Amino acid sequence: MDDQKHGKGMFTWANGDIYNGEYEEDKRHGYGVKHYKQGDVYEGYWFQGKRHGTGTYSWGNGDT
């Protein structure tokens, strides 16, 4: 049985970060939103687990 994440889903890290979006071969891949515990948010595209291409990073203080 393959336990790799693939398709749409949500993951919460032990530190409080949350990702909601697309996965491919167990990595964030495609469109998704990651909420960081300190209040920052990245909304956009991912490629093989890293932010890639078009997206918006917003810091917890309101800067974008």
Secondary structure, DSSP 8 states (H G I E B T S, - for coil): ------EEEEEE-TTS-EEEEEEETTEEEEEEEEE-TTS-EEEEEEETTEEEEEEEEE-TTS--
